[in-house]
Structures are given as C-alpha cells and as structure tokens.
C-alpha cells in the first residue's frame, strides 16, 4: 500500500511565523504535489515536483515555496504566515507510469492567528 | 475561473437507492477524468476514472459516464450504502497539463439507512 504521511495533523501558528509542512511518501514516486482545500473552493494546487530538486508552480503559489531535496520528501514552506493561509493542506504523490492517479496524505489543518 | 464545477454542494439519498453526482467542465483540452472520495480527517482516495475515448466506465457499484459534447460527467452509485457517505471530488487533466489535476469543489453525499 502506498503511504503518504504528513508531519502534523493540526498546527497553530501566529501571523508572520515561518511554517514548514513536511510530506513523505514510501513508494518511490516521482511526482509530488501540495494542495490546499477550502470550503466552496475544492482542492487547489500550490506547487508540484516531478523530480528531486525540481519544482513547478501550481495555480496558487503566492506566499508559498517548496523544497525537494530527496525523492521521498516534499516540503511546503510558508515564509511569513498570514491569516488567509488558514486551511487544510494536502500532500499527494503519483508514479511516473500512473500519472493522474494521485495518492494523498491525511492532511494538515493549519490555523494562523 | 472554475474549470471544473460541481454545482450541488450536497446530496442526500436513502440506502439502496441510486446516487448521481454531477460534474461539468469548461476546458475542451481535458482528456482524462477522475472521481475521488474523501472521508473526514482523511486525504482523498481515488475511486474511478475515465478517458475521453470512452463514454462509460464501470467498477462494481460505481459507474462514471462522460458526455464530451456537453462537457459533463456523472458518477452513479448503485446501490448506495451508508459507508458511501463522504465528499466526492471530480477532477480533470489534460495531456498538456503534465499530470496536473484540476479539482471541482466537491459534493457531500449523505446516505441514510
């Protein structure tokens, strides 16, 4: 079974703090993704990566950055957290030969005060 | 602009009956469509998919129908079971989109005994 784990289930941070969200997958997948889920907006893609040290902007990259130093790990960074970044963050991975089927982690619910 | 739309935020169905979840898209470049199911406190899980070369795909109780001329797809669940109660997201991708999925806003299905 594919397993995608996220470092925290719940996180509370203050405005202006730097926030790191970690994601690890154990199936040697090439592709990894970060989404945020908000009521009425569905899942929106923040960043994705198709290889180590490679990254591509998704639909809403503003205020975020990512890091992929190892194949299994994809980190989402909020350089200076703001209240409008309060959301559910979901990480996903997919293999090169099954590209559209993504496997999701359980999510991190982030509250920025 | 919302390229993938799920106009019904919620749907209630009795156990044993058919559940029909609808999804509309605007981008004619989309050629692969998926449905994901999400339980509370869990990440979305892949349910069923369909390529644009088909108009129907069936997997057990789940059938997805695609009407390309109308840019519409639907998910049928027959018979519905209480365990099907979840949020369902439809998603679409295009060959040129490099595995990026565009998600709809989701429909919450409640199946009552």
Interface residues (C-beta under 8 A of the other chain):
Chain A: X4 X9 X31 X35 X40 X41 X42 X43 X44 X45 X48 X50 X56 X58 X90 X92 X94 X99 X100 X101 X102 X103 X104 X105 X106 X107
Chain B: X4 X6 X9 X32 X34 X36 X41 X42 X43 X44 X45 X46 X49 X89 X91 X93 X98 X99 X100 X101 X102 X103 X104 X105 X106
